[in-house]
Amino acid sequence: MNDDVVALWGRLLRALPGSRLFLKTAQLDEPSMRQSVIERFAAHGVPVERLLLEGRTPLPDYLASYGRVDIALDPFPYPGGATTTLALWMGVPVVTLAGKSFLARQGVGLMANAGLADWIANDTEHYLAIATSHAGNLDRLASLRVALRPQVLSSPIFDAERFARHFADAMRGMWQAWSRRHADRLVSSAP
């Protein structure tokens, strides 16, 4: 959670005065880390009452905590990856920022494959606009949340068989290409 992320999330909280930010990570078990987070958001006009800070919990409790979240926010330039996938699995849509590098675009791939391209921001202003727009339409958000797990289950994200087939085809293709390039060595070294 770099300074640009804190600044943007602070702006978002100020734009949505009834909202709260829920942060959950093992690092928040440390009092000094909790205090640091509180101070970082206070510097952007976010009082501690607007923050829900929780540390490590067992997996069932961690997954249940998604029931307390309306919209998840991907950090940047490095998005959530597994956390984003878990949010989608638990029916929580995620606002993500399209970065420039492969890793910074991981959220883009997840959201596009989940059928949520309208949750992908091109820049920080767009990120704010997406989050405030969706937060302002609770009926649409509730409908999406109910349908999201079946939607992502039928998407390429959770299609393990397709992934395995494509991965095997890619490995076979790489082996065949390597074999063609090194065929002369393979033949000359045979007994």
N, C-alpha and C positions, 0 to 999 in steps of 0.2 A: 504494500500500500504506500506508494511513493507520494511525494508532496503534491504532484499534479492531480493524482486521484483524490487525495483528501480535499484539495481546493475545489474540484468539480463536485464531489459528493456534498461538500459544504454548501455550494451554490444550489444544488438540487434540494437539499433540506430547507434552505431559506425560501425556495420557490414553492415548496409544498409544506406549509406551516403545520399541518396536522400529522405529518409523517415522522417516523423514527427510523434510525439506521441500526440494523441488527448485525453485529460482527461476532463471529464465533470461530475461535481458533485456540489451539493449545497454548499459544504464547500469552493469551489473556489470563492464564492462570497465574502469571507473574504480576504482582502489584505494580512494579515499576513500568511494565509494558502497558497495563491498563491506564496508569496515570499519563503516560506518554501519549496514548491515543486520545484521551480526554483533552489534554493540552493542545494537541495538534488540531483537533476540531474546534476547540474554543477559539483558537487563533483565526478561525474562519466564521466566527459568530454562531457556532453551534453549541448550545449549553449541554451539559452532561445529561440532563433529563431527556434529551432527544436521542441518546445513545443507549442501546442494549448491548452490553458486552458480556460475552460468555466464553468460558474456556472449554477444555476437553470434556466430552461425555461419551458414554458407550454408543456404538453405532446405532442401535434402535432409537435412542434418544436424539442422536444427531439427525437422523432421517425425520423423526417426528417434528423436529424444530422447523422444518420447511413449511409446516402447517401454520406457522406464525409469520410467514413471509408472503407478501403480495407480488413483489417484483424483485428479482435478483439483479445485482449490478456487477458486471465484470470489471475487474481492475484492468489497467493498461500500463505499459505496453504489453504486459504478459497476462493474458486472460486466464480464467479459472480451469480450463481443461476438465479434469475429473469433477471438480465442484460444479461446473456448468452442466455437465452431463447428469450429475445427481439432481441438480435443481430441476432440469427438464423431466427426469424420471419421476420426481415428486410433484410434478404439475406446476412448477414455478417458471414462468418465462424470464428470460435474461436479456438485459440491455447490454450489448457489446459494442466495442469500438473497433472498426476495421483499421488495423495497423499496416505497416509497410512490409514487415518481414514475415517469413513463414510462421514463426511462433506467434507473432502478434496478430495473426489472422486466424488462429485456431478457433476462436469464438465465432468468427464469420462462417467457417465450415460447419460448425455444430448448429448454429441457428438456421443457416440456409437449408441444411439437410433435415432439420426438424420442421421445415415449412414456416419459419418465422423470420423471413428476410426483412420484414418491416421493423424488426427489433435490432437491426444492424445500423450503427451510426457511422457516418463518414468523417465526422469531426466532433469536437467536444460540444459545440452548440447543438448539433444534431442529436447527440447523446442526451442532452438536457431536454430537448424538444420531445424525443421519443418517450423518455421516462415520465415527463409531466403529462403528456397526452394520454398515455395508458393509465397513469394513476388517476386521471380525471374522469375516466369512464369505467366505473366499478362494475357495471353490469356486463360490459364486454369482457373485462378482465376475469370476472367470475366464470363466464361461459368458456373462455379459453382455458382456464385452469382445470375445469371439469373434463375437457376434451384433450388436454395436452398429453397425458400418459399414453392413451391409445394412439394418438397422432405420432408420437416419437417412437412407439413400439413398432409401428408400420414403416418407419423411415429407415434410410440406410445406416443411421447411427447404431441401431440395435439389430441389424440384419447380420448376425454372426456367420451364417452359412455363406452369404454373398461375400463378406469380407474374407473368409477363409479361402473361398474359391479364387477370388481376385489375388490374394496374397500368394497362393500356391502357383497360380498362372504367372505371376511376376517373378517368383523365384525360379520357376522352370525356364522362363524366358531369359533370365540373367545367366543361368547355367548354360543354356544353349548358345547364347551369344559368346560367353567365355570359351566354351568348347570349340566354337568355330574359329575364334581368334587364336587358339592354342592347339589346334588340331595337329599341326606339324610336330609339335613337341610330344603330344600324346602318342602319336604313331611311332616316332623315333625312339621313345623310351620304352616301348613295349618289349618284352623278352622274346 
